[in-house]
């Protein structure tokens, strides 16, 4: 049954990858494997847990002698407790995403992004390439890569008439959106997961991953600049009805972007989970739109209301994340991910650069959400190994590789799949024209990260000692880190820096 859980997960994953062939939405497949893997685990809890892989279970039953009936009852209770524990973490991610997606949809419904798109007037191919690339890179950091891709491809349809030229720019949007989302705590689902999970902090991920991400975007843009010539042909403009005034668009755009950017500030100030800050922003923009449109005709109010916008939010994507994260959680709880981590450590010598680079390349084939969820399950936050501590090299580089590696193939990221659907980009065309550029940018970014990391560590080292805190006779110093585990046991991490 332990093996059967993996078989179900792999078959479900194949269904997700082949959703267009089998005509079954990936959300349905994800929900099925999420429930089935946990059902197999629950129905065979004693057998799976007695394999001795789950250390928490081993510690729980250590020193006790129980009948098979008592052991079975305890195992069932343990599995239920594990599921509840994972559900809390998964729910935080889902509420965060739901709030963010709704805020962006509200801004889009109010045509708030016209503030940006109306300013692009050039027809020169190279100039437009850099404008689109830089704009997408920074928009993605604030809005997330999927939303930015949808907004920018909608813009490209108004700017470029030729299909293949538009495909090229749409592919650059995918590449730069993934790069821009990797360095922001709210720019990519995987970075959001690491931030909410406590593996990274907002300010640190910006400081450590921004330059590698920028390099991964600039290198392909620079290469393309030498091959592109001439001007683009613009399509004829179509008249569409404006439901909002310019002033209203500006107000909603400002509130929406401010709400998204305020989330890390809210978390740092209140120490509450990020989804609370996102829900605060959603509540604020909801209230403002209700007051702003209360005197408008009923038809306009219906179109612009948040209730109407909610029907446009990509709920199937939320269900996909729920299913896939739940399935990965079952493999973590049963012990599969622990064994995978041990195998990776043996093969790579626990070289974080090799491990993260492999995960990044795999994310071009396999969705990066379960890959990062798997990595978070395989490797715990360490209090003794600097590479795996909060803001350690492993987690920082993972945010970069999982975020940008998906650009190597068009099916490797949510942004790529969205572009493929909106523009009907051919898989083979993307592989021929863009994949090598993305791969060069990907490894250039890893190189930039390695150089940056080596520079930051020149002239200093850090010694860390873990001390179990048992009484009032210990002094907690400024450089020490206090850690409280789930059983409310207190640990103090002694830190001393030597220049």
N, C-alpha and C positions, 0 to 999 in steps of 0.2 A: 504493500500500500504506500510505502514511502516513495517507491519508484513511480507508482501510479500518479501521484501528485505532480511529478515532473512531466509525465507523459501528457496529462490533461493540460498543463500549462503550455507545453510546446505545441500541441495540436491547436489550442486556442490562439496561440500567438501566430501560427500559420494562417488561421482564419482571419486574424486582424490584418496581416500583411497582404492577404489575397482578397480583401473585402470587395474590390471592384470586379474580381473574377467570379466570386461565388455569390455576389449580390446580397451580402449580409453586412449590415453596418457594423463597424468595429466596436461600437459601444455595446451592442448585443453580445458579441463574442467575449468582450472584456468582463461584462457582468456575469456571464455563464462561468468563466474560469475562476472568477473571484469567489463565487458561491461554491462551486464544485470542489475546488481545492480545500476549502475550509470544511466542507461536508465530509470529504474523505479523511481529513485530519481528525475531525471530531468523532467519526464512527470507528476509527482505529487509533484513538488517542493513546491508549496504554501501550500498544505494540510499537508505535512510532516513538513515543517519549522514552520507552525503555531501551531504545538504541543507544541512549546515553549522550546524544549530541547537544541537547538543550541543557546548558549549565545551570540555569535557574531551576529547572525541574530536578536536576541531580542534587542541588543544594537543599531543595525543599524536602525531598524524601530521605536525605542522608541521615542515617542513625535510627530510622524507624522500620519496624517490621509490621506489614499490613497483609490482610487477606487479599485475594484477587478482586473480590467485590469492593472492598474499601479502596484499593488502588485504582480501580476503574472509575469509581465515583469521584475521587480526587483528580484524576486525569481529565475527566469531563469538565469539572469545575475550573481546572487550570486553563484548558483550551478556551473556555468562555471568558475567563479573565484576560487572557492574551488578546482575544478578539476585541474586547472593550478597550483595552489599552491602545491597540492600533487604530481603532475607530476614532479616538480623540485626535490623534495626529493627522489622520486622513481628512477628517472633517475640517480641521483648521485650514488645510490647503484648499479644499473645495469651496468653503465660504469665502476665502480670500479671492479665488479665481472668479467666483460668481459675482462678487462685488465689483471687481476690476472690470470684468467684461460688461457689466451693466453700465458703469460710469462711462466707458468708452462708447458704448452704443448710444447713450444719451447725447454725448457730444456730437457724434456722427449724425444722429437724427436732427439735431439743431444746426447742421452744416457748419459746425465749429471749425472743422479742418480746412475750410475755404480760406481761412486766414493765412494758412501756409501755402496751399496749392495755387492760389491766385497770384502769388508773387513770382512763380516760375514762368518766365517769358522767353528764355533762350531757345533756339532751335539747333545750335551747334552740338553735335553728338558728344564730343569729349567734355565740353562744359556741362551738358546735361547729365552725363555719366557721373561726374563728381558731385553735382548738386543732389542728384537722386541718392547716390551712395552715402554722402555725409549726412544728409537729412534723415535718411532711413536709419543710419547708425545711431543717431542721438534720439530720434523719436522712439526707437525700439526700447531704449533704456528707460523711457518714461511710461510708455504705453504697453509694452510687451511685444515680442517679435511677431506673433500671429496677427494681432490687431493692426500693427504697423504695416505688415505685408498686404493685408486686405485694403487698407486705406491707400497705400502707395500704388497698388495695381489698379484700383479704381481711378486714381489720378492719371496713370500712364495711358489709360484708354482715352482720356481727354487730350493727351499730349502727342501720342504717336499713332499714326494710321497704319503703317506697315506691320504685318503680323510677326514676321521673324525678328525685326528690330525690336518690337515690343517684348517678344520672348526674351531677348538678350537683356533688356533692362529689367524685366520682371525677375530674371535669374539673379541679377546683381542685387535686386531688392531682397531676395531670399538670403543671399550670402551676407549682406551687410546687416540685415535685420537680426540674423542669428548671432553675428559678431557683437552687435550692439546690446542684445539681450543678455549676453554671457556675463558682462561686468556689472550689471545692475541687480540689486536684490529683488526688483519687481519686473525685470525685463524678460525672463524666461521661466517656464514652469519648473525646470530643474533647479535653477538658482533660487527660486521661491521655496522649493522643497528643502534645500540645504539651509536657507536662512531660517525658515520656520522650525526646522529640525535642530537648530542650534549649532550646526557644524561651522557656519560662517557668520560674521557680523556685517552690517550694512556698509559702514565706512571702510572697513578693511577690504571687502571684495571690490569696491570701487577703486581703491588705491592700488591693489595688487594685480587686478585682472584687466583694467582699462587699457593699459599700453599693449599687452599681448593681443587683446581683441582688436584694437585699432590697427596693429600691424597685420593681423589676419585679413582685415578688410582693405587696407591700403595697397598691399602687395598685388592682389588681383586687379584692382582698379588701375594701378600704375602699368601693369602689363597690357591691359586692354587699351589704355590711352595711346599706345604706340601703333595699334592696329586699326583704330577707328578713325574714319575721315568723313567729312561732309556734314550735311544738315539733315534733320529729321523732317518728315512731312506730317503736318498736324491734320487731324480729321476735322470735318465741319462741326461747328459747335451746335449743340441741340438746346433748345429752350426748355427749362424745367421750372416748376413753380417754387418760389421761395416761401417757406412757412414762417421764417423768422427774419427779423431785421438785422442789419449789420451789428448794431449795438448788442442785441440779444445773443447773437453768435459769439461775439467777443466775450461777453460775460460768462456764458456756459463753457466756452473753451478754457478760460482762465480758471474757473472753479474746478472743472474736471481735472485739468493737469495739476493744479495745486493740491487737490484731494489725493491724487496718486503720489505726488512727491512728498506729501506730508506724512505718509504711512511710516517710513523709517524714523522720522522725528517723533511721532506718537509712540512708537515702540520703545525708543530710547528714553523718552521722558517718563512714560507710565510703567514700563516693563510689562505691559500687557501684550498678548499675542498680536502679530501683525494684522490678522483678519479683523480685529476690533477697530483698528485705525481705518481699514478699508470700508467697513460698514459705517463708520462715522462719516466718511467722505460721501458715501452713497446716500446716507440720510440727509446730508446737507444739500447736495445737488438735487435730490428729490423734492425737498421743501422749497427750494428756490424756483424750480420749474413750475411747481403747482401755483405759487404766488405770481410768477411772471405771466402765466397764461390764463389766469382765472377770468379775465374779461374778453377772451377771444371767442370766436364762433366754436360751436361744439365739434365740428369736423376737425378744425385745427387743434383743439385741445386733445382730442382722441389721438391724433397723429403724433403729437409731441409729448404726451404723458408718459411717465416712467412705466406705468402699467402696460401701455402699448409697446414700449421698448422691450419689456421683458419677454414678449413673444418672439422677438428677434434674436435674443441671446442664444448662443450656441449650447443649449442644454445637453445634447448628445455628447459633446466633448467632455462636459462635467461628469456624465455617467461613465464615459470611457475611463477617465482618471480614477473614478471611484472603483470600478471593476479591476483595473490593472494594479492599482496600489493595494487593494484588498488581496489580490492573488499573490503579489510579491510578499505581502505581510505573512501569508500562510507559509510560504517557503522559508521565510526568516524564522518564524516561530518553530517550525518542524525541524530546522537545522540544515536545510539544503544550502543556504547562503554561507553559513559558517564553513561548511566543507569546501565550497567553491573558493572562498577567501583563502583557505589553507592551501588549496591547489595553486592558486595564483601566486601566493607568497613563495611557494616552493619553486615554481617555474621561473619567476622573475627575480628571485632573491629579495622580495618585498621592495623592489625599486619602484617608487611612486610614479616616476616619469614614464616607465614602461607600462605600468598598470593603467594609468590614466590615458595614455596615448592609445592603448588597445581599446579601452572603453569608448573613446572618442571616435575611432574608426568604425567600431561596431555600431555606433549610434547613427551612422549613415545607412545602415541596413535595418537595424532594430530600433524601435522607438526609444528615444533617450529617457523618457519618464520611467519605465521599468528598469532600465539600466542604472540610473542614478538611485532609484529606490532600492535596487539590489545592492549597489555599492554601500548605501547607508546601512543596509542590513548586514552586509558582510563585515564591515569595519565599524567598530564602535568608536565614539569620541574617546580618545586616550587622555590620561592625566600624567603619563610618563614619557610617551613617544612624541616628540615635537611635531613630526610630520602629520600625526593624526589627532593632534589637539584641536580645540576650537581655533579657527583661522590658520590651521596648519597647511603646509604645502600641498598635501594630498587633496584636501577639500577645495582649496583655491584653484588648483590645476584641473580638478574634476569639473568645477563650474565652467571653466574655459573649454575643455575638450568636449564635454557633453553638449555644450551650447553651440560650438562652431563645427564640430565633426559631422553633424547632420547635414551640413551644406554640401558634402562631397557627392551625395546622390540626392535627387529631388524628392525622393520618398523618405529621406532621413530626418525630416523635421516637420512640425505642424505648419510652419511657414511655407516649406516647400510643397507640401500636399495641398495647402490652400491655393498657392500660385498655380499648381498643376490643374486644379479644378477650375479656377477662374479663367485661366488663359488657355487651357487644354494643351499645355506644353508637353511635348513628346519626351518620354523617358530617355530614349536613345539620343535624341538631339541634345538634351541637357548633359548627358554623360560625355558626349563628344566635344561640346563647346565649353562647358563650365567645370566639370568634375576635376580636371587637372589643375585649373586655376584655384579652385577651392582647396584642393589637397596641398598645393604649394603654400597658400595663405595659412592653412591649418598648422603645418610644421614650422612655418616662419614665426607664427605666434608662440608655439611651444619654445622655440629658440629664444625669442624675446623674453619669455617668462623665466627661462633658465638663467639668462644673463642678468636680468633684473634681480632674481633671487640671490645669485652669487654676489652681486654688488651690495645688496642689503645686509648680507651676513659677513662681509669683510670687516675684520676688526672687533668682532664681538662673538661671544658664545653664551649659551644659556644652560645653567644647571638646574634641574628640577627634581625635587625629592618629594615622594608621597608620604604623608604622615597621617595615621589614624588619630583623629582628635577625640580624646576621651575625658578631658577634664578642664578645669578653669586655670590650670597652671601653665598653659601654653599661651604665648603672645602671638596674635595674628598681625603680621606686619603688612605694610602697604603693598609690597611686591608679591605677597602670597595670594593664592586663589582659593576661595571657599567653594566647595562642591557638596551639594546635598543630593543623595541618590533617592530613588523612588521609595525606599523603605525608611526615609528620613534619617539616614546615617550620615554623620558629618565627617567630611575629610578636608584637610588643609593641604594645599599643594605649595610646598616651600619653593620659592623662586629666588635665585640670586643671579644677577647679571654681572659679567666680568668684561670690562673693556680691554 
